[in-house]
Amino acid sequence: NLYDYYVESHANAWVSYMTPFETMEQAVHMGPQFLPWHRYLLLRIEADMAEVTGDPAFALPYWDLTDCYQDGVPN
């Protein structure tokens, strides 16, 4: 199913980005490709979810972390 596909894609990225100089954790989650790769993955998930649900306007909710600290105290 699609969920398993995205879990496997994420796991495979750990291995494919690994080099002799970087461990799996450093390569994917500590490297320069972290933001673009994960953003792309989220865009693909949104597109697939829109197709599955039949809702072309489907979008994943966005967590605005700054909103949690408006009064200086986390909610």
Secondary structure, DSSP 4 states (H G I P E B T S, - for coil): -HHHHHHHHHHHHHHHT-BTTB-HHHHHHSSTTHHHHHHHHHHHHHHHHHHHHT-TT-------GGGGGTTSS--
